[in-house]
């Protein structure tokens, strides 16, 4: 790491990326050091392997293996994805028992047989760590978003494994709104499946049709962040329409109200009733007006940022910020923002407790964030 010259800087202003490392000051004066690790073309997600190297997805359908020095090698065995708009290669996560079984889970957008409709898919594959370069084998399709529809937005398709070993998938409303309230399709739902894609027998909706047996919650819009806290509770954030982005505590069998209620309005300007007008729907624990456009979520449990333990760390696209949210029981409240002028697509916690963020778009950097000492 290059020596950082300790100068007073204006909040949210950083030295140019060409300096290799730069200082970011939050809205409460907290200073963090950002170091560039690598650069990508429309990166979307990342996950750490047991040896502390990284897998990073790019929307166009490329999976990279990234060494600690930032060198990149393309992982072999990928397939074609429906690339365009918000679609393409999406999330990447490891099975909780990856060191024993080598399973990697990926999400992506695929075209239907008619070539006009598109939907999200989740697969798992074995990651061959002995091959050079690394290679995916034994690909199994575990879940297909139904129905496939037209359009190229709101796939969501984030993946997380719960403390019970079950797989949770966010399935966006695909910009179709009303299906988020329907039991005959995946759109606008959080799903819970076994790790092999089969159906658990204790999901909440057992008598509303076969697809509904996969649902954990419903009434969502576009969910691009999912993580569990230390108390085994699931948190998911979602983009509102015109403002009204939400951070939700996910409770089995609850309906979160979209598109009937929201703390934002339709893009046309037509108002949507607020959550407090419908107490039968589960309200967000916090929401944002104006929009932050949340993408990426990790609930921090490391020691490097000691005062942040238990906080939700959220990337912001429109807000061009990293946002820290204090979680106290069921209560969530934004604590601080860190800005350096870039759209933040993804955030993860590294093995040593550092935070890693992926900037959005072409030229998006992978940055390692540590406290300023």
N, C-alpha and C positions, 0 to 999 in steps of 0.2 A: 504494500500500500504506500502510495506517495505521502510525503509529509504534508499535513494540512496546516496551512498558515492560519493562525487564530486571529481573524479580523472580525470586527463587528459587522454584521450583515443585517439587512432589512428582512423581516419575517417573510418567508416563502421565496426568497431570492437565493439562487444557488450559483456557484461558479460554473462555467461551461462544461459540458460533458467531456470535452477533450482533455480536461485536467485529470481524468481518471477517477478521482474521488472528489466529492463535494459535500458541503455542509447544508443541512436543511433545518430550519427553525420552525417549530410549531406555533400555533396561536397562543399557547401559554408559555412560550419561551423555551420549551424542551428542544434540545439540539441532538440531532442524529447525523451520523456519517453514512453517506451512500457511496458504494464502490461498484463500478461497472464490472460485471462478470462476463457478459456475452451480449450479442445483438441478434435479433430474429426478424423474420418477416411475418407479421400478424400473429404473434404468439397468443395462446389462449389459456393454457393450463400447465401445471408442473407438479411433480412429485419427487421426493427423495428416495433413492435406493439405499439399502443398508450400508453401503460403503460411502455414503454421503455424496455421491454423484447424483445427477439429476436427469429425469426424463422431462422434456418440454415438447408440447404439441404446438404446431402451427396450423391455422385454419385450412390452408390449401391441401392438407393431407400429408404432412411431414412430421415425423417423431424424431426428436434429437436426443442423443445421449451426451450430456454435458459434464466434463470433468471439472474438478475444483479450480483448475487454472483457466477455465472458460473455453477450452478447446471443445469442438463439437464434432460428433460423428452421427451420421444418419442411421437410424435403426431400420433394418430390413424387414420385409414381410407385411408392409402396409398395403392397403387396398384403396380403391377409388372412393372418394366422398363427394357429396353434392355441395360443392364449394360455390359460395355466392351469398351476398347479403350477410346475414348473421350465421349462415350455415357453413359447415365444413367439419374438420376434425375438432373435437371438443375436449372433454375432460380426460384425465389420466390419473388413476389411483392404484395402489397396490392392495392386494388381499391382505387382511390382518396377519395371516400366517404365510406371507410371501417367501420368507427364507426357507420354508419347508416345501411349498407347492409351486412357487414361481409364477403365480397368476397375476397378470396385470389387466385392469379393466379400463376400457376406453369407450367414449361416446362419440357419435358423429351423426351427420345428416345424410340420409340416402334417398334417392329417387324411387318413386313407385314404378310399377310395371308400365304405367301410362306415360312415364317420363315427364309428367306435368305436376304431379303431386310429390310432396317431400315429407319426411318425418324423421324423428330422432331414433337412434338405435344405440343399445349398449351391448358390447361384446366383452369376452375375456379371452386372453391368449397367454400362452406360456412365453416368458422372456428367457431366451437362451443366453445365459451370461458367459458361456464358454466360447461362443462364436465371436468372431471379430470381422466386421462390426457386430454388435448385438442384433439378435433376430427374434421376431415374433413367430411362434408356431402354434399349432393346435387351436386355431381360432374358433370360438363358439359364440353364436349369436344368442344372447340371453333375453333381450327385451326389444320389442318393436313398438314404437309409438303409434297408437291407433286413435282416430283415423289419420292417414296421410292426407294432407290438404295442400292447397296452393299457397304461395307466399314463401318468403325467405327470412322470417323473423320469429323470435320468441320460442326457440327450441328449449332453452334452459339446460337440459341434460347434464346437470351437475350430479356427482356421485359421492356418497359417503358411506362408510361402514359404521354401524352402531356398536355400542358395547356388547350387545347380544349377538354380534356377528352377522346381523341382517344387513342387506344392501338397500340404501335409500337413494332414490332417483328423483330429481325435480323435472317435471314435465310441463313446459310452458303452455300458455293458451294459444300460441301460434297466431296471435293477433286476431283471433276469432271471437273473443269476449265470452259470449253466452255459453259455449261448451264447458267453461270452467265450473258451471253449476249442474252439468249433466252426468249421469251415472253410466252412460253408454260409450264413453270415450276417455282417453287418458289426459286430454288437454286441460291444463290448469290444476294439476294434482301433484302432491308428493306421494310417491309410491314406496312400498316396502316389500322386498322380495328376499328369498334365500340367496346365498352366495352363488348358487348355480342357476338362478333365474326362476326356480320353482316357487310355488305359492305357499307362504306360511298359513297356518290354519287359525291364527289369532289376530288377523287384521280386522279393523272395526266394522266394515260393511260386508257382511257375509250373505245378505239376502237381497242385494240390489243388482244381481247379474254377475257374470263371470269376470268381466273386466274390473268391476267395482271391488272385487275381492283383493285386488292389488293396491287399492287406495289406502293411504294413511291419513291424509287430509285433502281438502278440496277448496275451490274458490280462490285460486292463485292466478297471478298474471305472468311475470317473467322472472324466474328465480335463478340468480347467477351466483349465489353463495350459500353454502351449507356446512355446518360443523356442530359437533357435540361439545358441551362444556364439561367441567370436572364432575358435575353432579349428574352426568349422563342425560342431560336434557338437550334436545335438538333445536338449533336456531337456524332459520333460513331468512335471507332478505330477498326482496323482490322489487322490481322497478314499478312505480306507479305510472299512470298515464301522463297527464301534464302535471307534474309534481306528485307529491304524496307517496314517495318511496317508503317502503316499510321494512322494519326488522321484526320478525315474528318468532315467538316461542311456539314450536310445533307440538301440538297435543293431539293424540290419536282421536280420530272421529270428528274433529272440529271442521267447521266451514268458515273460511276467512273472508268471504263476502264478495270477491270480485266476480262480475263487474257491477253488482248491485250497489255496493258501497265502496268508497275510497276516500282518502283525504286529498286526492287530486281531482282534476276535471278532465273531461275528454279533450283531445287536441282541438276539436272544433270550437271549444269554449263552453260547450254545454256542461252544466254542473252535474256532479254525481253526489248523491247524499253521503254525508260523512258516516264513519263507523258508529258514532254515538247515536245515530238515528235508528240503528238496528242492533239492539243488545243480543239478539239471537246469533249474530255472527261474532267470531273471535276477533278482537281488535289487535292492532300491532302494539308492540311494547314501546316502540318509538317510531316516528315517521319524519320525513324531511319535506319541507316546503320552504324554499325552492328545491328542486330535485338535485340529488347527488349522482344519480345513475349508478347504483352500487354494482360492483362486479368483483368477485373474489371475497372470501371470508375465512379468517382463522381466529379461533378463540385461544389466546396466548396462554401457554402454561409453562414457559421457560423461566430461567433465572437471570438471563442477560439484561432484559428490561424488567427489573425486579418489581417496579411499581405498576407494571401493566398486567401482572398475572390475573387471569380471569376476565380480561378485557376482550371485546370483539374488535378485531382490526379489519377494516373494510376498504377495498379499493374503490375509487370513484372515477367514473368516465367523464361525465359532463362537468363535475366539480373539480376534476384534475387534482385530486387530493388523496392522501391516505388518511383515513378517518378512524379515530380511536373512540370506542364506545364503552362506557363503564357499565358492567352488568352487576347488579346487586339483587340477588334473588330473581324475582320476576320483573324487576324494573331495569330499564335500559335508558341511558342518557349519554348523548355525545359529550366527550371530554375535550378532544383536541383534534385539530387538522394540521396536516403537513402538506405543503404545496411546493412543487417545483416545475409547474407548467406543463405536465404530461398527463395524458389519460392513463389511468391505472386499470389494467385488465385482471390481474390476479395477484394474490398475496398468500404466502405460505411461511410456516415457521421451519427454520433449518434445524438440523440435529443438535447444533451447539447453542441454540436459542436465538440466533440472529433471525431477522425477518428478511424474506426475499420477495421482491415484487417484479412483475412483468409489466412493462409499459405496452400500451396498445399500438396497433397499426404497424406499417412498414418501418423498420428501424427501431422497433420496440426493444428497449434494453432490459436485461436481467440485472437487477441491482441487489446488492447485499447491504442491509441496513443494520448498523450497530449504534449503541449509545456513544455520545461524545464523552470521552474520559477527561 
